[in-house]
Amino acid sequence: MRQRKYVQKSKQPSLAQLRAFAAVAEHLHFRDAAAAIGMSQPALSGAVSALEDALGVQLLERTTRKVLLSPAGERLASRAKAVLDAVAELMEEAEAAQAPFTGMLRLGVIPTVAPYLLPTVLHLVHQRYPRLDLQVHEEQTSSLLDGLAAGRLDLLLLAVPLGVPGITELPLFDEDFVLVTPEGHELGGRSGIPREALAELRLLLLDEGHCLRDQALDVCREAGRTDAPVTTTAAGLATLVQLVAGGLGVTLLPRTAVAVEAGRNERLRTGSFAAPAPTRRIALAMRSGAARQGEFEELAAALREAMSTLPVRMLGPEG
């Protein structure tokens, strides 16, 4: 393959020079070309001459009656047009980037949030931000944080606090945990259940890596329990409640998941805890100082409004 040799020029062609040459190449007439780009004829001629000097080649053959492209001009005319088209696309992309809620937004969501909040998120984006290209990635918290730090993801929807430097949290709401039991369990359907009751229950948990597992263990420790509840675990909440329905134990569900996972199963009962009930906080998380911070803050405010009908306690921007 023949290698190209590049000659270093003391002068670089300007966009104005390329624009002038492209106009002449298209119209093959100085007056028509000058009118097409809003430039005086002497300025146009000077720009083309300056481009020839910068490139070191003759682009045009000028006669008293017409203008012709030289062989070099024939070859370089398409190049000049490609450069101008690329610059125009660059300017269009920059203009689009200045407009909020346009382009791609890569949203990471944890599995214990995605099935219950994504319908609200997707409806909001479709109705209010139709030019936003939303891409959703469901992953566990550690993977989401790695993706955010690496720039693979732009924004996260997950349980907080994270306690990670360089991450800013935009709180959305707090929600209570409810106790899910099999039918016939003594605590099934009760209200005002003391947390201490968890110390004696056979509690089923999600697999390791799920933040909901860690939160459930924290609740158990607060209830005075020091041992790991059971060895039976599940990869998702849907499996977890089926284990409960089968009589293998009880579990904790965030209230936003109850209707989907337990509401239509006649073999399950739900009970509420005495105040203050164990809770989790859901928030958006972004890189601190993100270029789209204002946009993400506006999205958080819109989500608080859209989620106000959920069985949760909405929060302000400061939590």
C-alpha positions as CSV (number, residue, x, y, z in Angstrom):
1,M,0.0,0.0,0.0
2,R,1.5,3.3,-1.1
3,Q,2.0,5.7,1.8
4,R,0.9,9.3,1.5
5,K,3.5,12.1,2.0
6,Y,2.2,15.1,3.7
7,V,3.9,18.5,3.1
8,Q,3.8,20.9,6.1
9,K,2.3,24.2,4.9
10,S,3.1,27.5,6.6
11,K,-0.5,28.5,6.1
12,Q,-3.7,26.6,6.8
13,P,-6.8,27.1,4.6
14,S,-9.7,28.9,6.4
15,L,-13.3,27.9,6.3
16,A,-14.1,31.2,4.4
17,Q,-11.6,30.2,1.7
18,L,-13.0,26.7,1.4
19,R,-16.5,28.2,1.2
20,A,-15.5,30.6,-1.5
21,F,-13.8,27.9,-3.6
22,A,-16.7,25.5,-3.1
23,A,-19.1,28.1,-4.4
24,V,-17.0,28.9,-7.5
25,A,-16.7,25.1,-8.2
26,E,-20.4,24.8,-8.0
27,H,-21.4,27.8,-10.1
28,L,-18.3,28.2,-12.3
29,H,-19.0,32.0,-12.2
30,F,-17.6,34.5,-9.8
31,R,-20.6,36.8,-9.7
32,D,-23.1,33.9,-9.2
33,A,-20.8,32.3,-6.6
34,A,-20.4,35.6,-4.7
35,A,-24.2,36.1,-4.6
36,A,-24.8,32.6,-3.4
37,I,-22.7,33.0,-0.3
38,G,-23.3,36.7,0.4
39,M,-19.7,37.8,-0.4
40,S,-18.5,40.6,-2.7
41,Q,-16.9,39.4,-5.9
42,P,-13.5,40.9,-5.1
43,A,-13.5,39.3,-1.7
44,L,-14.5,36.0,-3.2
45,S,-11.7,36.2,-5.8
46,G,-9.2,37.1,-3.1
47,A,-10.3,34.2,-0.9
48,V,-9.8,31.7,-3.7
49,S,-6.4,33.1,-4.5
50,A,-5.4,32.9,-0.8
51,L,-6.5,29.2,-0.8
52,E,-4.4,28.5,-3.8
53,D,-1.4,30.0,-2.0
54,A,-2.1,28.1,1.2
55,L,-2.4,24.8,-0.7
56,G,0.3,25.4,-3.2
57,V,-1.8,24.4,-6.2
58,Q,-3.8,26.2,-8.9
59,L,-7.5,25.5,-8.5
60,L,-9.0,27.5,-11.2
61,E,-8.3,28.4,-14.8
62,R,-9.6,32.0,-15.3
63,T,-10.4,33.4,-18.7
64,T,-12.2,36.6,-19.8
65,R,-15.4,34.7,-20.4
66,K,-15.6,31.7,-18.0
67,V,-14.0,29.9,-15.1
68,L,-12.9,26.3,-15.3
69,L,-11.6,24.0,-12.6
70,S,-8.0,22.9,-13.0
71,P,-7.3,19.1,-12.6
72,A,-6.2,19.8,-9.0
73,G,-9.4,21.9,-8.6
74,E,-11.5,19.0,-9.8
75,R,-10.0,16.7,-7.2
76,L,-10.1,19.1,-4.3
77,A,-13.6,20.5,-4.9
78,S,-15.3,17.4,-3.4
79,R,-12.8,17.5,-0.5
80,A,-13.7,21.1,0.2
81,K,-17.4,20.3,0.2
82,A,-16.9,17.3,2.5
83,V,-15.0,19.5,5.0
84,L,-17.8,22.2,4.9
85,D,-20.5,19.5,5.3
86,A,-18.6,18.1,8.3
87,V,-18.3,21.5,9.9
88,A,-22.0,22.1,9.4
89,E,-22.8,18.8,11.1
90,L,-20.5,19.7,14.0
91,M,-22.3,23.0,14.4
92,E,-25.7,21.3,14.3
93,E,-24.6,18.7,16.9
94,A,-23.3,21.5,19.2
95,E,-26.6,23.3,18.9
96,A,-28.5,20.2,19.7
97,A,-26.3,19.6,22.7
98,Q,-27.2,23.0,24.1
99,A,-30.9,22.1,24.0
100,P,-32.0,20.3,27.2
101,F,-33.5,16.8,27.0
102,T,-32.2,15.9,23.6
103,G,-29.8,13.3,22.5
104,M,-29.0,10.1,24.4
105,L,-29.5,9.6,28.1
106,R,-28.1,6.3,29.5
107,L,-30.0,5.5,32.7
108,G,-28.9,2.8,35.1
109,V,-31.6,1.2,37.4
110,I,-31.3,-1.4,40.1
111,P,-33.5,-4.6,39.7
112,T,-35.6,-3.9,42.9
113,V,-36.6,-0.5,41.4
114,A,-36.9,-1.1,37.6
115,P,-40.2,-3.1,37.4
116,Y,-42.0,-0.7,39.7
117,L,-40.8,2.8,38.7
118,L,-39.8,2.4,35.0
119,P,-43.4,2.6,33.8
120,T,-43.7,6.1,35.4
121,V,-40.2,7.1,34.1
122,L,-40.9,6.0,30.6
123,H,-44.3,7.6,30.4
124,L,-42.9,10.9,31.7
125,V,-40.1,10.8,29.1
126,H,-42.4,10.0,26.3
127,Q,-44.9,12.7,27.2
128,R,-42.6,15.5,28.3
129,Y,-39.3,14.8,26.6
130,P,-40.0,13.2,23.2
131,R,-36.6,14.2,21.8
132,L,-34.7,12.4,24.6
133,D,-33.2,9.1,23.5
134,L,-33.5,7.2,26.8
135,Q,-31.5,3.9,27.1
136,V,-32.1,1.8,30.2
137,H,-29.6,-0.5,31.8
138,E,-30.7,-2.8,34.7
139,E,-27.8,-3.8,36.9
140,Q,-26.8,-4.2,40.5
141,T,-25.6,-1.2,42.4
142,S,-21.8,-1.9,42.2
143,S,-22.0,-2.3,38.5
144,L,-24.0,0.9,38.0
145,L,-21.5,2.9,40.1
146,D,-18.6,1.5,38.0
147,G,-20.5,2.5,34.8
148,L,-21.2,6.0,36.1
149,A,-17.6,6.5,37.0
150,A,-16.4,5.2,33.7
151,G,-18.8,7.3,31.7
152,R,-20.7,4.3,30.4
153,L,-23.8,5.6,32.2
154,D,-25.1,9.1,32.6
155,L,-27.6,8.8,35.5
156,L,-28.7,6.2,38.0
157,L,-32.0,5.4,39.7
158,L,-31.3,3.5,42.9
159,A,-31.4,3.2,46.6
160,V,-29.3,5.6,48.7
161,P,-27.2,6.7,50.5
162,L,-24.3,5.5,48.5
163,G,-21.4,7.2,50.4
164,V,-19.3,7.4,47.3
165,P,-17.1,10.4,46.7
166,G,-17.8,12.3,43.5
167,I,-21.4,11.2,43.3
168,T,-24.3,13.7,43.8
169,E,-27.6,12.3,44.9
170,L,-30.9,13.9,43.9
171,P,-33.5,12.4,46.4
172,L,-36.9,11.4,45.1
173,F,-38.8,9.7,47.9
174,D,-38.8,7.5,51.0
175,E,-40.8,4.3,51.1
176,D,-41.6,1.8,53.9
177,F,-40.8,-1.9,53.9
178,V,-43.7,-4.2,54.5
179,L,-43.6,-7.7,55.9
180,V,-44.8,-10.4,53.4
181,T,-45.9,-13.7,55.0
182,P,-47.6,-16.8,53.8
183,E,-51.4,-17.2,54.3
184,G,-52.2,-18.2,57.9
185,H,-49.0,-16.6,59.4
186,E,-49.7,-15.0,62.8
187,L,-48.3,-11.6,61.5
188,G,-50.1,-11.8,58.2
189,G,-52.2,-8.7,57.5
190,R,-51.3,-7.1,60.8
191,S,-50.4,-3.4,61.3
192,G,-48.1,-1.9,64.0
193,I,-45.7,-4.9,63.9
194,P,-42.7,-4.1,66.1
195,R,-39.3,-4.4,64.4
196,E,-38.2,-6.7,67.2
197,A,-40.5,-9.4,65.7
198,L,-37.9,-9.8,62.9
199,A,-35.5,-11.2,65.4
200,E,-37.4,-14.5,65.6
201,L,-38.6,-14.8,62.0
202,R,-37.3,-17.0,59.2
203,L,-36.4,-14.2,56.8
204,L,-35.8,-14.9,53.1
205,L,-33.4,-12.6,51.3
206,L,-32.2,-11.7,47.8
207,D,-28.8,-13.0,46.6
208,E,-25.6,-11.2,47.6
209,G,-24.9,-8.0,45.6
210,H,-28.5,-6.7,45.8
211,C,-28.7,-3.6,47.9
212,L,-32.1,-4.7,49.2
213,R,-30.5,-7.7,50.8
214,D,-28.1,-5.4,52.7
215,Q,-31.0,-3.1,53.7
216,A,-32.9,-6.1,55.0
217,L,-29.9,-7.2,57.0
218,D,-29.6,-3.7,58.5
219,V,-33.2,-3.8,59.6
220,C,-32.6,-7.2,61.2
221,R,-29.5,-5.9,63.1
222,E,-31.6,-2.9,64.3
223,A,-34.1,-5.4,65.6
224,G,-31.4,-7.1,67.6
225,R,-30.7,-10.0,65.3
226,T,-27.0,-10.9,64.9
227,D,-27.2,-14.1,62.9
228,A,-27.7,-14.5,59.1
229,P,-31.5,-15.2,58.9
230,V,-31.5,-18.2,56.4
231,T,-29.4,-19.7,53.7
232,T,-32.3,-19.7,51.1
233,T,-32.0,-16.8,48.7
234,A,-33.5,-15.6,45.4
235,A,-32.2,-13.7,42.4
236,G,-35.3,-11.5,42.2
237,L,-38.3,-10.3,44.2
238,A,-40.7,-12.4,42.1
239,T,-39.0,-15.6,43.1
240,L,-38.7,-14.4,46.7
241,V,-42.4,-13.9,47.2
242,Q,-43.0,-17.3,45.6
243,L,-40.8,-18.9,48.2
244,V,-42.8,-17.1,50.9
245,A,-46.1,-18.3,49.3
246,G,-44.6,-21.8,49.5
247,G,-44.2,-21.5,53.2
248,L,-40.4,-21.3,53.4
249,G,-40.4,-18.1,55.4
250,V,-41.2,-14.4,55.3
251,T,-39.6,-11.4,53.5
252,L,-39.5,-7.7,53.3
253,L,-40.7,-5.8,50.3
254,P,-40.5,-2.1,49.4
255,R,-44.0,-0.8,49.3
256,T,-43.8,0.1,45.6
257,A,-43.3,-3.6,44.8
258,V,-46.2,-4.9,46.8
259,A,-48.9,-4.5,44.2
260,V,-46.9,-6.2,41.4
261,E,-45.3,-9.0,43.5
262,A,-47.8,-9.8,46.2
263,G,-51.1,-8.0,45.5
264,R,-52.6,-10.7,43.3
265,N,-51.4,-13.8,45.2
266,E,-54.0,-15.2,47.5
267,R,-51.4,-17.2,49.4
268,L,-49.6,-14.1,50.6
269,R,-50.4,-11.6,53.3
270,T,-48.7,-8.2,54.0
271,G,-48.2,-6.5,57.3
272,S,-47.1,-3.0,58.2
273,F,-44.6,-2.0,60.8
274,A,-45.1,0.3,63.8
275,A,-43.7,3.8,63.3
276,P,-41.0,4.6,62.5
277,A,-41.2,1.8,60.0
278,P,-38.0,0.6,58.2
279,T,-37.6,2.5,55.0
280,R,-35.4,3.0,52.0
281,R,-34.7,6.1,50.0
282,I,-34.8,6.2,46.3
283,A,-32.8,8.9,44.4
284,L,-31.2,9.8,41.1
285,A,-27.4,9.8,41.2
286,M,-25.0,11.6,38.9
287,R,-21.3,12.5,38.7
288,S,-20.7,15.6,40.8
289,G,-20.3,18.6,38.4
290,A,-21.8,16.7,35.5
291,A,-22.3,18.9,32.4
292,R,-26.0,18.0,32.4
293,Q,-26.5,18.7,36.1
294,G,-29.2,21.3,35.5
295,E,-31.0,18.9,33.2
296,F,-30.8,16.1,35.7
297,E,-32.1,18.3,38.5
298,E,-35.1,19.3,36.4
299,L,-35.7,15.6,35.6
300,A,-35.7,14.8,39.3
301,A,-38.3,17.5,40.0
302,A,-40.5,16.1,37.2
303,L,-40.1,12.6,38.6
304,R,-41.2,13.7,42.1
305,E,-44.3,15.2,40.5
306,A,-45.0,12.1,38.4
307,M,-44.5,9.7,41.3
308,S,-46.6,11.6,43.8
309,T,-49.4,9.1,43.4
310,L,-47.2,6.2,44.6
311,P,-47.5,4.9,48.2
312,V,-44.3,6.8,49.2
313,R,-43.3,10.0,51.0
314,M,-42.0,12.5,48.4
315,L,-38.9,14.5,49.2
316,G,-37.6,17.9,48.2
317,P,-34.4,18.6,46.3
318,E,-32.4,18.6,49.6
319,G,-34.1,15.5,51.0
